[in-house]
């Protein structure tokens, strides 16, 4: 089942704020998730991710700001299940309904044929347990059934809260392939997580929040590039090697506490060549790879979030991008 104009839509949040009495759960948050990619919505537990997703889906009224799907608020979309598939809680499945029975109920509600229920069970790897009751499912199987429910209407947009929760490594690899394939078709995928490592191989872009505020938005490769790997060099004269590198125009080299020289932007062979020319002996080298999870923890620390939060950013749709017809359904 594929709609004639199956194409993702920009998910956009502008100045979104939610205050519960004296607590500000989300604070002037702006970001966008573009079509054709998987965007990770990241932050520690309690950062405001689920509250933001609920506001995007019209389940919570924001104190201020707007959230739109293809420039249209979700509550104004005429046929929401065919526009946005969402999973916010996989534990709400009726325990006595079979997987197939559960999907047939939803299929009838959104106006798709029963055959679609069996089709999506196959898509998520649950075809063999179609007649088992959801109450007997593991957490990972319940996650798959919830995802099947989200894609039942073949929506061009997916919004998923912690979709890898409860999945084993094989399940996480399957989910990664599924979501990337969805985005490759032109879909828009937004997934939340409090663990960067869990989604690092899945997402193209990241939106990182802490205490309800934006601390980073951009391509994952840019985050990785800004914190690039370096080579740690044990040498007979670390300072002499640093001076030799400076003479070659390499200034990204500095001492680390254990006495080695950390060099970025060069290969091991290039460092060895500079050392030989300067008459310096290299005893050994080691690659110090970027730990993005460590970077993520730094970004979401209270001190960093307070001092380095960027101004709100938005994406501009590409020239000719169609925001949606007058009936409010993003295409």
Backbone bond lengths (Angstrom), bond angles and torsions (degrees), N, CA, C in turn:
res aa  C-N    CA-C-N  psi(-1)  N-CA   C-N-CA  omega(-1)  CA-C   N-CA-C  phi
1 X - - - 1.478 - - 1.520 109.09 -
2 X 1.298 116.90 119.65 1.468 121.68 179.03 1.515 108.67 -142.35
3 X 1.325 116.26 126.71 1.455 119.35 179.44 1.512 109.99 -68.51
4 X 1.336 116.47 155.56 1.453 120.83 -175.57 1.510 113.40 -63.64
5 X 1.348 117.48 -29.69 1.462 120.93 -178.39 1.528 109.28 -119.93
6 X 1.329 116.18 50.99 1.473 120.92 -175.93 1.526 108.46 -71.10
7 X 1.324 115.40 108.48 1.455 120.99 -178.48 1.519 108.45 -156.18
8 X 1.302 116.36 141.13 1.454 119.90 180.00 1.519 112.07 -67.81
9 X 1.307 115.23 170.21 1.456 121.40 177.73 1.519 108.13 -134.34
10 X 1.303 116.29 151.58 1.455 119.92 176.24 1.529 110.19 -64.35
11 X 1.325 115.48 129.57 1.460 120.87 167.21 1.519 106.10 -94.22
12 X 1.314 117.14 122.39 1.461 120.01 -175.75 1.524 110.74 -130.85
13 X 1.322 114.59 136.84 1.458 122.51 177.97 1.519 107.01 -123.51
14 X 1.314 117.32 128.76 1.466 121.80 -177.45 1.523 110.23 -127.18
15 X 1.319 116.57 111.96 1.459 121.63 174.15 1.515 114.57 57.77
16 X 1.330 116.68 32.01 1.461 120.73 -175.00 1.534 110.64 -68.52
17 X 1.315 115.08 129.34 1.463 121.67 -178.54 1.526 108.73 -138.17
18 X 1.345 115.62 139.05 1.458 120.08 174.10 1.515 108.97 -138.77
19 X 1.328 114.98 123.45 1.454 121.10 178.59 1.522 109.15 -119.26
20 X 1.337 114.91 125.71 1.457 121.85 174.14 1.527 107.48 -104.86
21 X 1.328 116.39 102.90 1.458 121.28 -175.40 1.531 109.66 53.68
22 X 1.338 117.34 -114.21 1.472 119.04 -177.78 1.525 113.09 -92.80
23 X 1.330 117.39 0.55 1.464 121.63 -176.31 1.522 110.67 -103.38
24 X 1.337 116.55 125.33 1.463 121.33 175.20 1.529 107.46 -95.49
25 X 1.326 116.38 105.07 1.462 121.14 -177.36 1.519 112.15 -80.10
26 X 1.330 116.73 -35.73 1.463 122.56 178.08 1.522 106.95 -134.74
27 X 1.328 115.75 132.26 1.458 119.78 -170.30 1.530 112.15 -125.79
28 X 1.338 116.49 102.28 1.467 122.44 173.61 1.531 111.78 49.00
29 X 1.313 116.24 52.16 1.465 122.58 -173.92 1.527 110.85 -90.66
30 X 1.337 115.94 129.14 1.462 121.94 176.40 1.524 109.71 -133.53
31 X 1.321 116.87 131.01 1.461 121.34 174.68 1.522 108.11 -165.53
32 X 1.329 115.90 173.66 1.463 120.80 177.92 1.513 109.61 -143.84
33 X 1.336 115.12 150.25 1.459 122.42 173.90 1.522 107.04 -119.94
34 X 1.336 118.61 112.25 1.467 120.95 -175.13 1.524 112.95 -82.78
35 X 1.327 117.35 158.62 1.472 121.45 176.85 1.526 111.02 -66.80
36 X 1.328 114.89 158.79 1.453 120.63 175.74 1.512 114.09 75.87
37 X 1.330 117.61 16.30 1.465 120.20 -178.57 1.517 110.01 -151.81
38 X 1.334 114.32 163.47 1.461 121.41 174.96 1.525 107.42 -105.46
39 X 1.316 116.47 121.52 1.458 121.51 -179.91 1.524 109.08 -107.29
40 X 1.326 115.91 127.84 1.458 120.92 176.91 1.523 109.93 -90.53
41 X 1.312 116.21 128.96 1.461 122.42 177.38 1.526 106.45 -106.70
42 X 1.323 116.21 102.15 1.457 121.23 -164.80 1.521 112.53 -117.08
43 X 1.310 114.04 151.80 1.455 120.68 176.39 1.511 108.95 168.72
44 X 1.323 117.71 156.66 1.472 119.97 179.16 1.520 110.84 -65.43
45 X 1.327 115.92 164.52 1.458 119.80 176.06 1.528 109.45 -55.99
46 X 1.326 115.91 134.43 1.456 120.00 -179.30 1.516 114.31 87.35
47 X 1.349 117.11 4.84 1.469 120.11 -177.87 1.518 112.90 -75.55
48 X 1.335 117.33 -16.78 1.465 120.74 -178.88 1.511 113.92 110.08
49 X 1.337 118.05 11.72 1.464 120.78 -176.16 1.536 111.72 -65.04
50 X 1.330 116.48 -53.17 1.465 119.61 -176.76 1.519 111.05 -64.65
51 X 1.321 117.53 -38.62 1.462 120.42 176.81 1.521 110.24 -59.85
52 X 1.334 116.37 -42.00 1.467 120.15 178.69 1.525 110.92 -63.35
53 X 1.329 117.44 -46.03 1.461 120.65 -179.88 1.526 110.69 -61.80
54 X 1.315 117.47 -39.34 1.461 120.73 179.19 1.525 111.53 -66.12
55 X 1.331 116.29 -35.91 1.467 118.41 175.62 1.520 110.38 -68.46
56 X 1.335 117.83 -38.88 1.463 121.02 178.73 1.520 111.33 -60.82
57 X 1.345 116.08 -33.25 1.465 120.85 -176.61 1.522 112.65 -95.52
58 X 1.328 117.09 8.86 1.454 120.32 176.32 1.513 115.01 75.29
59 X 1.333 117.40 14.02 1.461 120.78 -179.41 1.524 112.25 -86.30
60 X 1.326 116.55 -20.98 1.461 122.73 176.04 1.519 107.31 -131.12
61 X 1.318 116.05 134.48 1.461 119.74 178.17 1.532 109.39 -81.33
62 X 1.336 118.48 124.60 1.466 119.91 -179.88 1.527 111.88 -70.22
63 X 1.313 115.60 151.22 1.460 120.56 173.31 1.522 109.62 -70.74
64 X 1.326 115.56 -35.92 1.470 121.48 177.72 1.522 108.21 -156.61
65 X 1.329 115.95 161.41 1.460 120.62 176.11 1.518 113.03 90.35
66 X 1.329 114.67 175.30 1.462 121.34 -177.32 1.526 110.69 -136.13
67 X 1.316 115.17 156.98 1.466 122.79 173.10 1.519 106.72 -136.55
68 X 1.337 116.75 130.77 1.462 120.10 -175.54 1.523 111.77 -133.81
69 X 1.302 114.81 155.28 1.466 124.04 173.68 1.515 106.64 -117.22
70 X 1.333 117.42 109.40 1.451 119.65 -175.70 1.515 111.64 60.84
71 X 1.324 116.58 37.35 1.466 126.40 179.28 1.529 113.37 74.34
72 X 1.341 117.66 5.34 1.468 122.13 -178.64 1.530 109.55 -115.15
73 X 1.332 120.12 130.55 1.466 120.76 173.88 1.524 109.97 -58.90
74 X 1.327 116.55 142.57 1.458 120.70 -176.19 1.526 111.39 -57.00
75 X 1.324 117.25 -38.11 1.465 120.65 -177.78 1.522 112.93 -67.34
76 X 1.335 117.69 -13.93 1.472 121.18 179.09 1.524 113.02 -97.35
77 X 1.334 117.42 -2.02 1.462 120.54 -179.06 1.531 109.31 -75.79
78 X 1.311 116.81 128.87 1.463 121.61 -173.58 1.529 112.89 -68.15
79 X 1.322 117.85 -35.88 1.467 122.02 -176.28 1.531 107.86 -130.71
80 X 1.340 117.61 72.95 1.466 120.63 -168.37 1.514 115.25 -60.77
81 X 1.327 119.35 -36.89 1.456 120.97 -176.97 1.522 112.60 -67.07
82 X 1.343 116.30 -23.01 1.461 119.72 176.97 1.517 111.89 -91.85
83 X 1.328 116.61 -5.95 1.457 121.27 179.57 1.523 112.34 -103.86
84 X 1.336 116.66 -40.91 1.473 121.78 -176.53 1.513 109.22 -136.24
85 X 1.329 115.73 129.14 1.454 121.26 171.03 1.510 108.65 -105.06
86 X 1.330 117.10 128.54 1.462 120.06 -174.56 1.516 110.93 -132.21
87 X 1.322 115.33 142.72 1.464 122.34 172.26 1.519 107.27 -130.89
88 X 1.329 115.94 111.11 1.458 120.50 176.74 1.519 111.88 -111.01
89 X 1.339 116.98 -18.74 1.465 119.79 -177.45 1.523 109.15 -157.35
90 X 1.337 116.28 110.85 1.465 120.19 179.82 1.527 111.68 -83.09
91 X 1.342 117.73 -4.17 1.458 120.88 -176.53 1.526 112.40 -89.66
92 X 1.332 117.58 -1.29 1.462 120.47 -176.39 1.526 112.88 -89.42
93 X 1.320 117.92 5.54 1.460 121.12 179.59 1.529 110.09 -67.38
94 X 1.333 117.11 142.25 1.462 120.98 178.34 1.531 108.55 -70.14
95 X 1.331 118.13 120.28 1.474 119.95 -172.45 1.520 114.46 -65.82
96 X 1.342 118.64 -23.33 1.471 120.28 -175.82 1.520 113.26 -95.32
97 X 1.326 116.72 -5.04 1.458 119.39 176.84 1.518 109.77 -87.27
98 X 1.330 116.04 144.07 1.454 119.67 173.54 1.525 108.49 -73.76
99 X 1.319 115.14 162.80 1.466 119.17 178.43 1.521 110.33 -57.55
100 X 1.347 116.22 -44.44 1.463 120.30 -179.18 1.530 110.75 -67.56
101 X 1.328 116.08 -41.48 1.454 119.68 179.64 1.521 111.85 -63.12
102 X 1.317 115.96 -40.61 1.466 120.92 177.40 1.525 110.73 -58.36
103 X 1.322 116.26 -47.38 1.460 120.32 -177.27 1.527 111.89 -69.34
104 X 1.327 117.11 -33.31 1.467 119.63 179.24 1.527 110.79 -66.22
105 X 1.331 116.95 -36.05 1.463 120.50 177.42 1.522 109.64 -60.93
106 X 1.345 115.57 -46.58 1.457 119.77 -179.81 1.524 111.32 -69.14
107 X 1.338 116.86 -36.23 1.468 120.10 178.99 1.523 110.65 -60.66
108 X 1.342 116.20 -42.46 1.458 120.17 178.82 1.528 110.71 -65.19
109 X 1.325 116.22 -37.18 1.467 120.32 -177.08 1.526 112.39 -67.86
110 X 1.341 116.54 -33.60 1.466 118.57 -176.45 1.526 112.47 -103.67
111 X 1.330 116.48 1.29 1.457 119.65 173.30 1.516 115.72 80.42
112 X 1.333 117.72 35.15 1.469 120.27 174.35 1.524 108.05 -114.27
113 X 1.329 118.73 153.92 1.471 121.07 -176.85 1.524 112.66 -68.69
114 X 1.344 115.98 155.31 1.467 121.13 179.11 1.521 112.21 -59.20
115 X 1.336 116.71 -28.48 1.466 119.51 -179.44 1.529 111.18 -60.82
116 X 1.343 116.25 -28.07 1.461 119.91 178.87 1.523 110.78 -65.31
117 X 1.333 118.20 -31.15 1.460 122.16 179.09 1.530 110.49 -61.65
118 X 1.326 116.67 -46.63 1.467 119.24 178.10 1.530 110.70 -66.94
119 X 1.315 116.47 -35.12 1.462 120.26 -179.17 1.529 111.46 -62.38
120 X 1.338 116.86 -45.94 1.468 118.56 -177.34 1.525 111.74 -73.55
121 X 1.336 117.77 -27.37 1.467 119.16 173.96 1.518 110.23 -61.98
122 X 1.331 116.14 -38.61 1.457 119.74 175.22 1.518 111.85 -66.06
123 X 1.343 116.77 -38.55 1.463 120.86 -179.55 1.530 112.10 -60.85
124 X 1.334 116.74 -36.60 1.469 119.92 -176.10 1.522 112.60 -99.15
125 X 1.319 117.50 8.14 1.464 120.28 174.86 1.512 114.78 78.83
126 X 1.340 118.14 27.30 1.466 120.74 -179.39 1.524 112.83 -117.44
127 X 1.322 118.20 15.18 1.467 121.08 -176.77 1.522 111.96 -58.14
128 X 1.325 117.36 -36.35 1.470 120.76 -175.84 1.523 112.65 -75.16
129 X 1.322 117.26 -14.79 1.474 119.46 -179.28 1.533 110.04 -116.86
130 X 1.318 116.54 27.25 1.470 121.09 -176.13 1.521 112.32 -57.60
131 X 1.356 117.06 -32.78 1.459 120.50 -175.64 1.529 113.43 -101.37
132 X 1.330 116.46 12.52 1.459 119.96 173.52 1.514 110.59 -87.82
133 X 1.331 116.14 147.53 1.457 120.60 179.12 1.523 110.13 -74.02
134 X 1.323 114.60 141.81 1.462 120.25 -177.88 1.521 111.97 -61.46
135 X 1.344 116.93 -27.56 1.459 120.41 -179.87 1.514 113.51 -65.41
136 X 1.339 117.73 -17.30 1.469 120.93 179.19 1.524 112.04 -94.34
137 X 1.330 116.95 -1.79 1.466 120.83 -175.48 1.529 111.13 -78.68
138 X 1.322 115.00 148.42 1.463 120.73 170.13 1.521 108.56 -72.14
139 X 1.343 116.43 168.55 1.462 119.92 179.25 1.529 110.80 -59.88
140 X 1.339 116.66 -40.79 1.457 120.11 179.27 1.516 112.17 -62.79
141 X 1.350 117.35 -40.22 1.468 120.91 178.56 1.529 110.66 -68.12
142 X 1.324 116.50 -35.79 1.463 119.49 177.36 1.529 110.55 -66.21
143 X 1.331 116.41 -35.78 1.459 119.83 175.80 1.520 110.49 -62.14
144 X 1.318 117.07 -41.88 1.474 120.56 179.50 1.533 111.13 -65.21
145 X 1.344 115.98 -40.24 1.459 119.19 179.77 1.527 110.55 -67.61
146 X 1.323 116.85 -37.61 1.463 120.07 176.68 1.522 110.53 -63.72
147 X 1.331 117.20 -39.65 1.455 121.30 177.62 1.534 110.42 -65.56
148 X 1.341 116.58 -39.67 1.467 120.30 176.53 1.526 110.60 -59.31
149 X 1.324 116.56 -38.75 1.463 120.92 177.86 1.523 110.68 -63.97
150 X 1.343 115.33 -40.24 1.469 120.15 -178.29 1.522 112.39 -65.03
151 X 1.337 117.09 -35.31 1.467 119.53 -176.27 1.520 112.46 -94.83
152 X 1.322 117.37 5.63 1.465 121.41 -175.97 1.529 111.84 -56.93
153 X 1.316 117.33 -40.49 1.464 120.99 -179.74 1.511 113.44 -88.69
154 X 1.321 118.05 11.17 1.462 124.02 -178.75 1.530 111.55 51.57
155 X 1.336 117.87 51.47 1.465 120.24 -176.08 1.526 111.51 -75.24
156 X 1.319 118.24 150.34 1.461 120.83 177.27 1.523 113.55 -80.14
157 X 1.338 117.04 -6.25 1.461 121.15 -178.40 1.523 109.25 -127.93
158 X 1.341 116.47 133.81 1.463 122.38 174.56 1.518 109.63 -121.10
159 X 1.327 116.30 132.96 1.467 122.78 174.80 1.522 106.77 -125.32
160 X 1.323 116.73 113.86 1.463 121.41 -172.00 1.526 110.81 -126.88
161 X 1.327 116.14 127.99 1.456 122.01 179.84 1.527 108.95 -98.87
162 X 1.326 116.79 113.17 1.469 123.51 178.72 1.537 111.54 51.25
163 X 1.333 119.44 55.68 1.465 120.29 -174.87 1.526 114.40 -69.20
164 X 1.344 117.85 -20.00 1.466 120.24 -179.06 1.518 112.63 -87.22
165 X 1.322 117.57 -3.17 1.455 121.29 -178.53 1.532 110.73 -61.40
166 X 1.327 116.64 122.84 1.461 121.08 178.50 1.512 114.81 89.63
167 X 1.326 118.29 -6.65 1.464 120.77 179.54 1.526 110.51 -84.77
168 X 1.335 115.74 141.68 1.463 120.38 174.26 1.531 108.36 -79.78
169 X 1.344 118.78 172.62 1.479 120.05 -178.37 1.524 113.77 -53.24
170 X 1.339 116.59 -38.86 1.472 119.04 178.35 1.527 110.51 -65.39
171 X 1.337 116.02 -39.53 1.452 120.60 179.09 1.522 112.40 -66.77
172 X 1.333 116.11 -37.85 1.467 120.11 178.23 1.524 110.28 -65.40
173 X 1.344 116.49 -40.67 1.465 120.26 177.81 1.534 110.13 -64.10
174 X 1.333 116.43 -40.86 1.474 119.89 177.21 1.527 110.46 -62.63
175 X 1.339 117.27 -44.89 1.461 121.01 -179.54 1.519 110.63 -61.26
176 X 1.333 116.54 -41.63 1.464 120.46 179.22 1.524 110.46 -58.65
177 X 1.326 117.11 -47.50 1.466 120.55 -179.54 1.534 111.07 -64.75
178 X 1.324 115.71 -39.35 1.468 120.27 -178.77 1.526 110.72 -62.95
179 X 1.331 116.88 -47.85 1.459 120.64 -176.14 1.522 111.79 -70.33
180 X 1.322 116.90 -38.03 1.460 119.48 179.05 1.535 110.13 -67.64
181 X 1.317 116.56 -36.73 1.464 119.86 176.36 1.532 110.33 -65.42
182 X 1.324 116.58 -38.63 1.461 121.18 178.36 1.524 110.43 -61.49
183 X 1.335 115.49 -44.63 1.465 119.91 179.61 1.533 111.09 -67.99
184 X 1.316 116.47 -35.32 1.468 120.58 -178.98 1.519 110.93 -63.17
185 X 1.323 116.92 -28.76 1.473 121.17 176.72 1.524 111.30 -72.12
186 X 1.326 116.75 -8.39 1.452 120.71 -177.60 1.502 113.63 109.93
187 X 1.350 116.35 2.41 1.453 120.35 -177.63 1.516 113.28 -74.79
188 X 1.322 114.79 162.99 1.460 123.00 175.81 1.515 107.60 -108.02
189 X 1.330 116.71 123.24 1.461 120.94 -177.52 1.519 109.38 -124.68
190 X 1.327 116.26 125.36 1.465 122.41 175.80 1.519 107.50 -122.44
191 X 1.333 116.45 120.34 1.463 120.39 179.88 1.521 109.62 -125.47
192 X 1.315 115.44 136.47 1.462 119.62 178.30 1.523 110.01 -99.11
193 X 1.323 115.16 152.54 1.461 121.12 175.82 1.520 108.22 -163.59
194 X 1.333 115.80 153.70 1.465 119.09 172.99 1.523 110.86 -103.44
195 X 1.348 116.27 5.00 1.464 121.29 -179.80 1.524 108.32 -126.72
196 X 1.323 117.85 109.97 1.462 121.17 -179.57 1.517 111.39 -62.30
197 X 1.317 117.13 -40.93 1.466 120.00 -176.91 1.520 111.24 -59.96
198 X 1.341 117.25 -29.19 1.460 122.32 -178.42 1.521 111.95 -66.53
199 X 1.337 117.14 -30.13 1.470 120.61 -175.27 1.524 112.64 -118.58
200 X 1.324 117.21 3.39 1.465 121.23 -173.40 1.518 112.43 -56.44
201 X 1.342 117.48 -38.42 1.455 120.84 -177.92 1.531 112.61 -85.98
202 X 1.326 116.80 0.47 1.462 121.14 -176.34 1.518 112.72 -105.21
203 X 1.335 117.21 -39.80 1.465 120.35 -169.12 1.519 112.60 -90.45
204 X 1.332 114.89 153.84 1.462 122.71 173.67 1.524 110.57 -99.18
205 X 1.325 115.49 -39.94 1.459 122.19 -178.20 1.516 109.46 -123.72
206 X 1.320 116.51 155.74 1.455 119.91 177.79 1.520 110.45 -131.70
207 X 1.313 114.36 142.83 1.461 123.23 170.08 1.520 105.12 -121.21
208 X 1.320 116.72 115.70 1.463 120.96 -176.18 1.525 109.01 -112.24
209 X 1.331 115.88 127.74 1.451 119.88 178.40 1.526 109.93 -123.38
210 X 1.301 115.06 156.24 1.459 122.09 174.89 1.515 107.69 -144.64
211 X 1.324 115.99 130.85 1.468 121.45 -179.59 1.530 111.65 52.76
212 X 1.332 114.77 37.82 1.448 120.29 175.21 1.510 116.14 81.93
213 X 1.345 117.57 -0.12 1.465 120.99 -177.13 1.528 110.80 -118.33
214 X 1.337 115.59 151.74 1.458 121.21 179.00 1.520 110.93 -73.25
215 X 1.355 116.38 132.74 1.463 120.11 174.35 1.529 112.05 -119.41
216 X 1.345 117.75 -19.03 1.464 119.50 175.94 1.513 108.91 -160.27
217 X 1.325 115.94 139.82 1.459 122.71 172.60 1.516 108.54 -144.09
218 X 1.326 117.25 128.44 1.450 120.08 178.60 1.513 111.49 161.48
219 X 1.326 114.88 -173.82 1.461 121.05 -179.99 1.526 109.93 -70.02
220 X 1.327 115.55 143.93 1.465 119.55 178.66 1.517 110.41 -62.39
221 X 1.336 117.22 -36.67 1.465 120.64 178.75 1.524 110.96 -62.20
222 X 1.328 117.23 -34.29 1.467 120.29 178.41 1.520 110.63 -67.59
223 X 1.330 116.31 -38.76 1.468 119.97 177.03 1.516 110.12 -65.18
224 X 1.332 115.31 -40.16 1.465 119.65 178.85 1.526 110.50 -68.39
225 X 1.342 116.70 -39.68 1.460 120.60 -179.38 1.503 112.95 -67.46
226 X 1.349 116.15 -35.07 1.464 119.55 179.46 1.520 111.57 -70.60
227 X 1.314 116.61 -16.07 1.455 121.41 179.13 1.531 108.55 -127.75
228 X 1.347 115.58 53.29 1.453 121.51 -169.60 1.527 113.13 -68.15
229 X 1.310 113.61 161.11 1.455 120.15 179.44 1.523 110.81 -68.21
230 X 1.311 115.80 160.11 1.462 122.07 178.80 1.521 109.26 -140.40
231 X 1.325 115.03 165.09 1.470 120.56 178.02 1.517 108.20 -110.38
232 X 1.324 115.76 129.37 1.457 121.69 176.95 1.519 108.74 -93.79
233 X 1.340 116.43 124.44 1.466 122.16 -172.52 1.531 110.17 -116.90
234 X 1.338 115.41 123.89 1.470 120.84 171.53 1.526 106.95 -96.31
235 X 1.333 116.85 116.17 1.466 120.81 -174.32 1.523 110.70 -133.03
236 X 1.352 114.78 160.65 1.465 119.78 179.26 1.522 111.25 -64.44
237 X 1.312 117.92 -29.08 1.464 122.34 177.69 1.521 108.98 -142.07
238 X 1.342 116.92 87.59 1.468 119.29 -179.33 1.522 112.21 -58.75
239 X 1.331 117.88 -40.38 1.462 119.91 -179.67 1.527 110.92 -67.38
240 X 1.346 115.72 -38.71 1.457 119.17 177.29 1.514 111.46 -63.83
241 X 1.341 117.09 -38.39 1.461 120.86 178.22 1.536 110.24 -67.68
242 X 1.323 116.20 -39.14 1.469 119.66 177.90 1.526 110.51 -61.48
243 X 1.335 116.68 -42.50 1.465 120.12 179.07 1.520 110.87 -65.49
244 X 1.344 116.51 -39.44 1.464 120.34 179.08 1.528 110.71 -64.51
245 X 1.340 116.51 -36.85 1.463 120.31 178.74 1.531 110.60 -68.83
246 X 1.335 116.63 -40.23 1.464 120.57 177.75 1.524 110.15 -60.83
247 X 1.344 115.99 -39.68 1.467 120.01 179.14 1.529 111.57 -63.30
248 X 1.331 116.09 -24.30 1.466 121.35 177.78 1.532 111.72 -91.37
249 X 1.328 116.51 3.05 1.460 120.42 179.79 1.512 114.40 89.36
250 X 1.347 117.44 9.20 1.463 121.29 179.70 1.518 108.54 -98.01
251 X 1.320 116.50 109.01 1.464 119.93 -176.76 1.525 113.21 -105.83
252 X 1.349 116.61 -8.92 1.465 119.51 -178.00 1.528 109.40 -87.81
253 X 1.327 115.75 67.21 1.468 122.31 178.70 1.520 108.03 -144.43
254 X 1.323 116.56 131.54 1.459 119.46 179.65 1.522 110.23 -152.84
255 X 1.325 114.93 159.54 1.455 121.22 -179.66 1.523 110.29 -75.78
256 X 1.330 115.36 144.62 1.467 121.09 172.30 1.523 107.78 -111.02
257 X 1.329 118.75 162.30 1.470 121.34 -172.15 1.528 115.93 -54.63
258 X 1.339 118.78 -27.67 1.466 119.32 -177.98 1.529 113.02 -84.85
259 X 1.343 117.50 6.74 1.460 120.68 175.58 1.512 115.10 94.12
260 X 1.319 116.73 -5.29 1.460 118.98 178.12 1.530 110.38 -85.07
261 X 1.338 114.55 163.36 1.452 121.21 178.18 1.528 108.46 -101.74
262 X 1.319 117.22 125.93 1.462 122.11 178.04 1.518 108.56 -94.87
263 X 1.335 116.36 121.18 1.464 122.04 -175.68 1.526 108.69 -122.64
264 X 1.324 116.76 128.07 1.463 121.82 177.69 1.523 109.54 -114.80
265 X 1.328 116.17 146.25 1.455 120.71 174.67 1.512 115.18 92.33
266 X 1.344 118.73 0.98 1.466 122.05 178.75 1.521 109.90 -127.81
267 X 1.327 115.78 155.56 1.454 120.55 173.20 1.523 109.47 -86.46
268 X 1.318 116.54 166.74 1.463 121.81 177.31 1.529 110.27 -58.71
269 X 1.328 116.45 -41.31 1.463 120.48 -178.61 1.523 111.17 -64.26
270 X 1.319 117.30 -39.70 1.469 120.62 179.11 1.526 111.25 -65.91
271 X 1.320 116.17 -39.80 1.475 120.04 178.27 1.524 109.90 -64.95
272 X 1.329 116.72 -44.47 1.474 120.67 178.58 1.528 110.89 -58.55
273 X 1.331 116.82 -40.27 1.458 121.09 -179.04 1.527 111.33 -64.18
274 X 1.342 116.56 -44.26 1.468 120.49 178.68 1.528 110.01 -64.19
275 X 1.326 116.73 -41.13 1.466 120.44 -179.46 1.525 111.19 -63.54
276 X 1.356 117.67 -43.27 1.468 120.89 179.57 1.521 110.59 -62.05
277 X 1.331 116.98 -42.24 1.462 120.86 -179.74 1.523 111.72 -62.41
278 X 1.343 115.81 -30.68 1.465 120.05 -178.71 1.522 112.14 -92.82
279 X 1.327 116.53 1.06 1.466 119.87 179.75 1.516 113.13 71.72
280 X 1.317 117.11 29.84 1.471 122.30 -178.09 1.527 108.54 -109.67
281 X 1.316 115.78 133.85 1.456 120.40 -179.44 1.518 110.23 -88.94
282 X 1.333 115.74 132.47 1.462 121.66 176.27 1.522 108.23 -101.02
283 X 1.324 115.47 120.72 1.467 120.80 -177.98 1.524 112.53 -85.10
284 X 1.306 115.91 -27.69 1.466 118.85 -178.44 1.518 111.24 177.35
285 X 1.338 115.84 157.02 1.467 121.58 177.51 1.527 109.55 -133.50
286 X 1.301 116.03 155.36 1.466 121.03 177.43 1.521 108.69 -146.70
287 X 1.326 115.32 138.03 1.458 120.57 178.13 1.527 109.27 -80.17
288 X 1.317 115.91 124.43 1.463 121.95 176.92 1.524 107.10 -103.07
289 X 1.341 116.27 91.38 1.460 121.02 -174.01 1.526 111.40 -73.74
290 X 1.312 114.85 151.39 1.456 120.88 177.12 1.524 109.44 -68.85
291 X 1.300 116.83 125.79 1.459 121.84 173.38 1.522 106.99 -98.17
292 X 1.331 115.58 97.98 1.457 118.90 -176.17 1.519 112.44 -63.18
293 X 1.320 116.53 -27.50 1.465 118.52 177.29 1.523 110.26 -64.93
294 X 1.345 116.04 -37.31 1.469 120.15 176.43 1.531 110.10 -65.84
295 X 1.342 116.28 -41.92 1.461 120.47 177.13 1.524 109.89 -60.35
296 X 1.334 116.17 -43.16 1.455 121.52 179.34 1.530 111.18 -59.90
297 X 1.324 116.53 -43.93 1.460 120.18 179.71 1.525 111.00 -64.57
298 X 1.335 116.65 -36.46 1.464 119.72 176.91 1.527 110.65 -65.60
299 X 1.333 115.58 -43.24 1.464 119.81 -178.59 1.523 112.17 -62.61
300 X 1.324 116.18 -34.83 1.460 119.52 -174.71 1.520 113.51 -96.13
301 X 1.324 116.96 4.87 1.461 118.82 174.68 1.519 108.48 -68.91
302 X 1.310 116.67 148.87 1.459 120.58 -176.95 1.510 112.75 -57.45
303 X 1.337 117.90 -39.95 1.465 121.08 -177.19 1.519 110.78 -65.72
304 X 1.339 116.67 -45.17 1.471 119.60 -179.50 1.520 110.17 -64.70
305 X 1.341 115.76 -45.18 1.456 119.50 -176.58 1.519 111.32 -60.59
306 X 1.334 116.59 -36.77 1.451 119.94 -178.59 1.527 112.21 -72.65
307 X 1.345 117.42 -35.45 1.452 121.44 -172.61 1.517 114.09 -93.39
308 X 1.339 117.68 -24.42 1.460 119.77 -169.77 1.524 113.93 -123.33
309 X 1.306 118.63 11.87 1.463 119.35 -179.99 1.524 109.40 -62.11
310 X 1.347 118.20 124.61 1.463 121.32 -179.19 1.515 111.04 -76.54
311 X 1.323 117.12 163.72 1.468 118.83 174.56 1.518 109.92 -67.11
312 X 1.331 117.92 156.71 1.464 119.93 179.63 1.523 111.22 -54.75
313 X 1.348 115.75 139.60 1.462 121.19 179.91 1.508 109.10 -123.56
314 X 1.314 115.95 151.52 1.453 120.78 174.06 1.518 109.30 -137.34
315 X 1.313 114.85 154.88 1.455 120.18 174.10 1.520 108.94 -93.04
316 X 1.314 117.21 144.57 1.454 121.54 172.23 1.515 108.16 -100.85
317 X 1.327 118.30 125.57 1.463 120.10 178.35 1.521 110.94 -57.65
318 X 1.323 117.16 150.75 1.467 120.76 -179.83 1.511 111.21 -64.79
319 X 1.338 117.42 158.80 1.468 120.59 179.29 1.519 111.04 -54.79
320 X 1.317 115.71 135.38 1.451 120.30 178.33 1.503 114.77 83.39
321 X 1.373 117.98 0.90 1.463 119.81 -178.87 1.533 109.58 -64.82
322 X 1.334 115.94 133.26 1.457 121.72 -176.97 1.519 108.83 -94.77
323 X 1.331 117.49 119.72 1.455 121.94 -175.09 1.524 113.24 -79.11
324 X 1.282 118.48 -12.56 1.462 118.99 178.74 1.513 111.63 127.70
325 X 1.302 117.17 152.56 1.456 121.17 -179.17 1.523 111.07 -74.66
326 X 1.297 115.45 175.19 1.461 119.74 -174.73 1.513 112.67 -69.95
327 X 1.352 119.21 -14.66 1.465 118.99 179.21 1.521 111.44 -78.25
328 X 1.359 116.78 -3.24 1.451 119.49 174.85 1.507 114.93 86.23
329 X 1.333 118.99 4.96 1.451 121.06 179.29 1.520 109.62 -94.23
330 X 1.361 118.88 117.06 1.460 119.66 178.61 1.516 109.98 -67.70
331 X 1.315 116.33 138.39 1.476 119.54 -178.44 1.530 110.68 -108.23
